[in-house]
Protein backbone atom coordinates (compact mmCIF):
# COMPACT_ATOMS: atom_id res chain seq x y z
CA UNK A 1 0.00 0.00 0.00
CA UNK A 2 1.21 3.49 -0.83
CA UNK A 3 1.31 6.35 1.68
CA UNK A 4 2.43 9.93 1.10
CA UNK A 5 4.64 11.32 3.87
CA UNK A 6 5.44 14.99 4.39
CA UNK A 7 8.54 16.66 5.79
CA UNK A 8 6.76 17.57 9.03
CA UNK A 9 6.12 13.90 9.84
CA UNK A 10 9.71 12.90 9.04
CA UNK A 11 11.06 15.66 11.28
CA UNK A 12 9.03 14.45 14.25
CA UNK A 13 9.69 10.74 13.69
CA UNK A 14 12.59 8.70 14.96
CA UNK A 15 14.65 6.50 12.64
CA UNK A 16 12.91 3.48 14.18
CA UNK A 17 9.47 4.95 13.47
CA UNK A 18 10.46 5.64 9.87
CA UNK A 19 11.68 2.06 9.43
CA UNK A 20 8.45 0.81 10.98
CA UNK A 21 6.34 2.81 8.53
CA UNK A 22 8.50 1.55 5.65
CA UNK A 23 7.90 -2.04 6.75
CA UNK A 24 4.14 -1.50 6.41
CA UNK A 25 3.83 0.81 3.39
CA UNK A 26 5.63 2.07 0.34
CA UNK A 27 6.48 5.68 1.14
CA UNK A 28 5.77 8.28 -1.55
CA UNK A 29 7.46 11.69 -1.66
CA UNK A 30 6.81 14.50 -4.13
CA UNK A 31 9.81 16.49 -5.35
CA UNK A 32 8.73 19.19 -2.92
CA UNK A 33 10.04 17.07 -0.04
CA UNK A 34 13.58 17.16 -1.37
CA UNK A 35 13.36 20.83 -2.28
CA UNK A 36 12.00 21.70 1.17
CA UNK A 37 14.87 19.79 2.74
CA UNK A 38 17.55 21.39 0.60
CA UNK A 39 16.26 24.93 1.05
CA UNK A 40 15.79 24.67 4.82
CA UNK A 41 17.55 27.74 6.23
CA UNK A 42 18.14 25.92 9.50
CA UNK A 43 21.16 23.79 8.63
CA UNK A 44 20.98 21.84 11.88
CA UNK A 45 17.39 20.79 11.12
CA UNK A 46 18.38 19.78 7.60
CA UNK A 47 21.29 17.68 8.85
CA UNK A 48 19.18 16.12 11.61
CA UNK A 49 16.56 14.98 9.11
CA UNK A 50 19.17 13.62 6.69
CA UNK A 51 20.76 11.58 9.50
CA UNK A 52 17.49 9.67 9.98
CA UNK A 53 18.25 7.79 6.76
CA UNK A 54 21.10 5.38 6.15
CA UNK A 55 23.88 6.33 3.68
CA UNK A 56 22.40 4.08 0.97
CA UNK A 57 18.77 4.38 2.03
CA UNK A 58 16.11 5.73 -0.29
CA UNK A 59 13.77 7.99 1.78
CA UNK A 60 10.83 7.02 -0.41
CA UNK A 61 9.53 6.63 -3.94
CA UNK A 62 9.68 9.93 -5.83
CA UNK A 63 6.71 11.35 -7.73
CA UNK A 64 7.05 14.36 -10.05
CA UNK A 65 3.59 15.90 -10.34
CA UNK A 66 4.17 18.30 -13.31
CA UNK A 67 5.28 15.35 -15.42
CA UNK A 68 2.10 13.44 -14.58
CA UNK A 69 -0.14 16.43 -15.27
CA UNK A 70 1.40 16.58 -18.73
CA UNK A 71 0.85 12.83 -19.10
CA UNK A 72 -2.86 13.16 -18.23
CA UNK A 73 -3.35 16.03 -20.66
CA UNK A 74 -1.60 14.26 -23.53
CA UNK A 75 -3.07 10.79 -22.94
CA UNK A 76 -6.53 11.79 -21.74
CA UNK A 77 -6.10 9.16 -19.02
CA UNK A 78 -5.66 9.41 -15.24
CA UNK A 79 -2.20 8.83 -13.75
CA UNK A 80 -3.61 5.77 -12.06
CA UNK A 81 -2.57 3.60 -10.39
CA UNK A 82 0.10 5.94 -9.13
CA UNK A 83 2.65 3.25 -8.33
CA UNK A 84 3.43 2.75 -12.01
CA UNK A 85 4.82 6.30 -12.16
CA UNK A 86 6.99 6.21 -9.04
CA UNK A 87 10.79 6.25 -9.12
CA UNK A 88 12.95 4.61 -6.47
CA UNK A 89 16.33 5.78 -7.72
CA UNK A 90 16.74 8.95 -5.65
CA UNK A 91 19.07 9.06 -2.67
CA UNK A 92 20.19 11.84 -0.36
CA UNK A 93 23.80 12.96 -0.58
CA UNK A 94 25.49 11.56 2.57
CA UNK A 95 27.14 14.96 2.98
CA UNK A 96 23.79 16.46 3.95
CA UNK A 97 24.20 14.91 7.40
CA UNK A 98 26.71 17.68 8.11
CA UNK A 99 25.33 21.19 8.76
CA UNK A 100 28.29 22.64 6.85
CA UNK A 101 27.49 20.74 3.63
CA UNK A 102 28.39 23.06 0.70
CA UNK A 103 26.11 23.19 -2.34
CA UNK A 104 27.63 23.28 -5.79
CA UNK A 105 27.03 26.42 -7.80
CA UNK A 106 24.68 24.69 -10.25
CA UNK A 107 22.71 23.19 -7.33
CA UNK A 108 22.29 26.62 -5.78
CA UNK A 109 21.13 28.05 -9.11
CA UNK A 110 18.56 25.27 -9.53
CA UNK A 111 17.20 25.80 -6.02
CA UNK A 112 17.00 29.54 -6.64
CA UNK A 113 14.97 28.89 -9.81
CA UNK A 114 12.60 26.68 -7.82
CA UNK A 115 12.11 29.35 -5.17
CA UNK A 116 11.46 32.01 -7.83
CA UNK A 117 8.94 29.70 -9.46
CA UNK A 118 7.16 29.33 -6.13
CA UNK A 119 7.04 33.10 -5.67
CA UNK A 120 5.24 33.36 -9.01
CA UNK A 121 2.91 30.50 -8.02
CA UNK A 122 1.98 32.33 -4.80
CA UNK A 123 0.99 35.44 -6.77
CA UNK A 124 -1.11 33.34 -9.12
CA UNK A 125 -2.77 31.60 -6.19
CA UNK A 126 -3.64 34.89 -4.47
CA UNK A 127 -5.36 36.13 -7.62
CA UNK A 128 -7.29 32.85 -7.82
CA UNK A 129 -8.19 32.68 -4.13
CA UNK A 130 -9.46 36.27 -4.08
CA UNK A 131 -12.31 35.25 -6.43
CA UNK A 132 -13.64 32.47 -4.18
CA UNK A 133 -16.91 34.35 -3.53
CA UNK A 134 -17.81 33.79 -7.18
CA UNK A 135 -18.30 30.11 -6.34
CA UNK A 136 -19.54 30.68 -2.80
CA UNK A 137 -21.67 33.87 -2.84
CA UNK A 138 -22.32 33.56 0.89
CA UNK A 139 -18.67 34.56 1.39
CA UNK A 140 -18.88 37.77 -0.65
CA UNK A 141 -18.30 40.07 2.32
CA UNK A 142 -16.45 37.58 4.51
CA UNK A 143 -13.98 39.45 6.78
CA UNK A 144 -10.55 38.22 7.91
CA UNK A 145 -11.06 35.76 10.75
CA UNK A 146 -14.83 35.75 10.24
CA UNK A 147 -17.26 32.97 11.16
CA UNK A 148 -15.51 29.62 10.95
CA UNK A 149 -18.91 28.02 10.49
CA UNK A 150 -19.39 29.62 7.06
CA UNK A 151 -15.99 28.46 5.86
CA UNK A 152 -16.50 24.96 7.23
CA UNK A 153 -19.83 24.69 5.40
CA UNK A 154 -18.18 25.85 2.18
CA UNK A 155 -15.40 23.28 2.60
CA UNK A 156 -17.94 20.50 2.97
CA UNK A 157 -19.48 21.64 -0.32
CA UNK A 158 -16.02 21.72 -1.89
CA UNK A 159 -15.65 18.06 -0.96
CA UNK A 160 -18.52 17.29 -3.34
CA UNK A 161 -17.02 15.93 -6.60
CA UNK A 162 -19.72 17.67 -8.63
CA UNK A 163 -18.64 21.09 -7.31
CA UNK A 164 -15.02 20.26 -8.16
CA UNK A 165 -15.97 19.26 -11.69
CA UNK A 166 -18.04 22.40 -12.22
CA UNK A 167 -15.06 24.56 -11.32
CA UNK A 168 -12.68 22.49 -13.42
CA UNK A 169 -15.06 22.83 -16.37
CA UNK A 170 -15.17 26.60 -15.95
CA UNK A 171 -11.39 26.93 -16.28
CA UNK A 172 -10.71 24.03 -18.65
CA UNK A 173 -8.99 24.88 -21.93
CA UNK A 174 -9.59 22.92 -25.12
CA UNK A 175 -6.38 20.95 -24.68
CA UNK A 176 -7.46 19.67 -21.25
CA UNK A 177 -9.30 16.36 -20.79
CA UNK A 178 -13.10 16.68 -20.94
CA UNK A 179 -14.82 17.19 -17.62
CA UNK A 180 -17.09 14.14 -17.89
CA UNK A 181 -14.18 11.66 -17.72
CA UNK A 182 -12.57 13.10 -14.57
CA UNK A 183 -12.87 11.61 -11.09
CA UNK A 184 -10.77 11.24 -7.96
CA UNK A 185 -8.17 9.11 -9.73
CA UNK A 186 -6.97 12.11 -11.74
CA UNK A 187 -4.25 14.52 -10.63
CA UNK A 188 -6.18 17.25 -12.45
CA UNK A 189 -9.23 16.54 -10.28
CA UNK A 190 -7.25 16.52 -7.03
CA UNK A 191 -5.34 19.65 -8.08
CA UNK A 192 -8.64 21.48 -8.56
CA UNK A 193 -10.08 20.17 -5.29
CA UNK A 194 -7.03 20.96 -3.15
CA UNK A 195 -6.74 24.46 -4.60
CA UNK A 196 -10.40 24.98 -3.79
CA UNK A 197 -9.85 23.98 -0.16
CA UNK A 198 -6.77 26.20 0.01
CA UNK A 199 -8.68 29.15 -1.43
CA UNK A 200 -11.35 28.78 1.24
CA UNK A 201 -8.69 28.63 3.95
CA UNK A 202 -7.15 31.76 2.43
CA UNK A 203 -10.51 33.54 2.71
CA UNK A 204 -10.83 32.43 6.34
CA UNK A 205 -7.50 34.01 7.25
CA UNK A 206 -7.42 37.10 5.07
CA UNK A 207 -11.01 37.71 4.00
CA UNK A 208 -12.79 37.19 0.68
CA UNK A 209 -11.38 39.32 -2.12
CA UNK A 210 -7.96 39.87 -0.52
CA UNK A 211 -5.51 39.77 -3.41
CA UNK A 212 -2.54 41.70 -2.00
CA UNK A 213 -1.68 39.66 1.08
CA UNK A 214 2.02 39.41 1.94
CA UNK A 215 2.78 36.32 4.01
CA UNK A 216 5.57 33.74 3.99
CA UNK A 217 2.96 31.23 5.13
CA UNK A 218 1.43 31.15 1.62
CA UNK A 219 4.63 29.62 0.29
CA UNK A 220 4.27 26.73 2.74
CA UNK A 221 0.54 26.41 2.02
CA UNK A 222 1.23 25.74 -1.66
CA UNK A 223 3.91 23.19 -0.82
CA UNK A 224 1.35 21.38 1.33
CA UNK A 225 -0.80 20.91 -1.78
CA UNK A 226 2.05 19.03 -3.47
CA UNK A 227 1.72 16.39 -0.74
CA UNK A 228 -2.06 16.46 -0.57
CA UNK A 229 -2.63 15.85 -4.28
CA UNK A 230 -0.92 12.42 -4.38
CA UNK A 231 -2.09 11.63 -0.83
CA UNK A 232 -5.74 12.00 -1.81
CA UNK A 233 -5.10 9.94 -4.93
CA UNK A 234 -3.76 6.97 -2.93
CA UNK A 235 -5.96 7.55 0.12
CA UNK A 236 -3.17 7.55 2.71
CA UNK A 237 -1.21 10.38 4.32
CA UNK A 238 1.25 10.81 7.19
CA UNK A 239 1.42 14.38 8.50
CA UNK A 240 1.23 16.33 11.73
CA UNK A 241 0.07 19.59 10.12
CA UNK A 242 -3.46 20.50 11.15
CA UNK A 243 -4.72 22.12 7.93
CA UNK A 244 -3.43 19.42 5.52
CA UNK A 245 -5.00 16.81 7.81
CA UNK A 246 -8.31 18.65 7.59
CA UNK A 247 -8.17 18.87 3.79
CA UNK A 248 -7.26 15.19 3.48
CA UNK A 249 -10.13 14.08 5.70
CA UNK A 250 -12.62 16.22 3.75
CA UNK A 251 -11.47 14.66 0.46
CA UNK A 252 -10.94 11.12 1.80
CA UNK A 253 -13.27 10.53 4.76
CA UNK A 254 -12.33 6.85 4.85
CA UNK A 255 -8.65 7.31 4.01
CA UNK A 256 -5.70 6.35 6.18
CA UNK A 257 -4.34 9.29 8.21
CA UNK A 258 -1.24 8.89 10.38
CA UNK A 259 -1.31 9.59 13.23
CA UNK A 260 -4.97 8.66 13.35
CA UNK A 261 -5.67 11.05 16.21
CA UNK A 262 -3.73 14.19 17.08
CA UNK A 263 -3.25 14.70 20.79
CA UNK A 264 -4.12 18.12 22.16
CA UNK A 265 -1.18 20.15 23.51
CA UNK A 266 -0.45 19.16 27.08
CA UNK A 267 -2.41 15.89 26.90
N, C-alpha and C positions, 0 to 999 in steps of 0.2 A: 504494500500500500504506500502511496506517495503522501508526503506531508511537507508543506512549505514552512520554512523556519526563518524568522527574521533576526536581525542583528541584536535586538533587545533581548530575545530569549537566550541567544548564545552568550551574551555578556553576563547574564545572571546564572547560567548553568555551570556546573562543574564538568571537568573532563569525563568523569564517570557518568554523569547524567547525559552527556552528549553521546557517549558510547551506548548507553542504554537505549536512547531514542533510535540510534542507528541500527540497533539489533532488532527493533520492532518495525521500522519504516524505512523507506528510501527517502532521504532528505533532499528537498528541492530548494535551490537558491537562485533568485534572479540575479542578473549582473549587478543590480543595485547593491546587493550585499557586499560584493567585493569593492565597489566604488565607495560605499560608505566607510568600509574598513580603511581603505587606502587614504581617504581624505579626512580621517578623524584627526582633528587638531591636537587632541590629547594623545601624545605618543605613548605614554604609559598604558593607556586603555587599549590602544591598537596592539601593542606588544603583548599585553595580558591576554587578549582574545586570541591572537595568533598562537600563543603557547598552549592553548587548549587542544590543539591538533598536533598529531605526530608529524615528523619531518617529511614523511612520504604519505601522509593521510589526506585524502580528498574530503574537504568539508561537506560537500554535497553535490548532487547533480545540478549542473548549470542550465538555466533556461534564459534565452535571449528573446524577450517579448517583441521588439520591433521586427525581428526576422519572421516571427510567427504571424504577426499582423499582416505582413507582406504576403506570406504564404496563403493566408485565408482569403485575401483580396484577389490574388492571382488564381487560386484553385477553386474558389467558391465552395470551400469545404472547411469545417471547423478543425482547429489544431487539436484533434481528439482521436485517441487517448493521448494525453500529454507525454506519457513516458517514451513514446517513439521519437520525441524531439529533444530529449534531454542528453546532455553531454557530461561524461564523467572524467574528462581528461584535463581538469583544471586543478592546480595545486598552489598553495600559498608558498611564496618564497621563504625558505627557512630564516632568512635574514630579518624578516618582519618581527621575529620574536625579540629583537633588540630595539629599544626605543630610539637608538641613534641610526637606524637603518637609513642609508641615503638613497633617494630615488634618482634614477638616471634622468638626463635632460628630456629625452623623448617621453618617458613615463610622466614626468611633471607636465609636459605640454598636453598630453592626452587627458590627464586628469583636469587640467585647466579648461580644456574644450568641453568636457563633460559638465563641469560646474557652470560654464557660460550657457550651455544648452539648457540646464535646469533653471537658470535665471529667466531665460526666454519662456520656458514652459510655465513658470509661475505667473508671468504677466498674462499669458494666454488663458491660464486657469482663472485668474481674477476677473478678466473680461467675461468669461463664460459664467462664472459663479454669480456675478452681479445681476444676471438676467433670470435668476431662479424663480422670481415671482411670475414670470410668464407662464411657467408650468404649474405653479402653485399660487394662484391669485390671493389666497388667504394670507400670504406672506408679504404682500405688496408694501405695507408700511411697517414691516417687522423691524424693531430697533435692536441695536447691539445688546446681547444678553437678555433678550425678551423671553416670553413664555416658552419654557422648554417643552411644554405640552404640544404646542403648535408644530414645533420642529419634529418632535417624536411622531406625531400623526402623519406628517409629510414623509418621514422616513419609512414608515410602514407602507405607505402608498408606493414609494419608490422601490420597495421590495417586490412589488407586483410586476411580473414579466411583461404584461401588456403595456404598462406605463413606460418601461424601459424601451420596448420596441417602438412605441409611438415617438419617443424622443430620438431614437436612432434614425427612424424614418424621416424625421424632420430635417436632420443634418446630413443624411446620406447623399453622397455624390453618385453619379452614374456608374463610376468604376467600382463602387462598393457592392458587396453581396446584397441581394434583395432581402428586404425585411422579413418576408414570410418564411425564410429558411433558417433564421437565427433562433437560437435558444441558449440555455446556460452552458452548453459545451463550447461555445465560441468565445475567443478572446475579445472580439469586437462587442459582444453582448456584455461581458463582464467589465470591459473598459467603460462602456456607457453607464452601466449600473453603479460602478464604484465612483465615477466622476459625479454622478447624481447625488450619491450619499455625501461626498466631500463638499459639493456645492451647498447642500443643506447645512452641513456643519459650519461652513464658512459664514452662511447667513446667521446662524445662531450666535457666532462670536462677534461678527462685525456689522451685522444688519443687512437687510436685503438692499441691493443696489449699490453696495460699497465696492467701488472698482479701483480705489487708490490706496488700499491698505499696504502698509510697509511692515512686514513681520518675517523674521527668519524662520518662524514656525511653519510657514507655508511651504518652504523648501522640504522640510521633513514630512509634511502632510502628503506631498506628491510622491515622495519615495515610498511612503506606506502603501500607496496604491499599487506600486510595482510588486509588492508581496501579496496584496489582497487579490489581485486579478488571477494569478495562478492558484492561489489558495482556494478561492471560490470555485475554480474549475475542477479541482481534485477533491474538494470537500473536506480538507484537513489543514489545520493551521496551528503553529506554535508561536505564541507571542504573549508578552506581558502588557503591551500597550492597550489602554482602555478603549480608545476610539476605534482602532482597527478591529478589536475584539467585537465591538458593537456592530460594526459594518458586516463583519463575517457572519455573525449570528443572524442578522436581518436577511442576508442573502442565502445562508445555509442553515436553517433552523435545526436540522438534524445532523449537521456536520460535526466533525471531530475538532474540538478546541482544547489546546493544551497550554496551561493547566485548565482543567475543566471548570474550576471555581477559583476566582481570585479572592484571596483573603483581604479583609479590610485592614488598613494600617493599625498596628497595635494589637491585632487579634492573635 
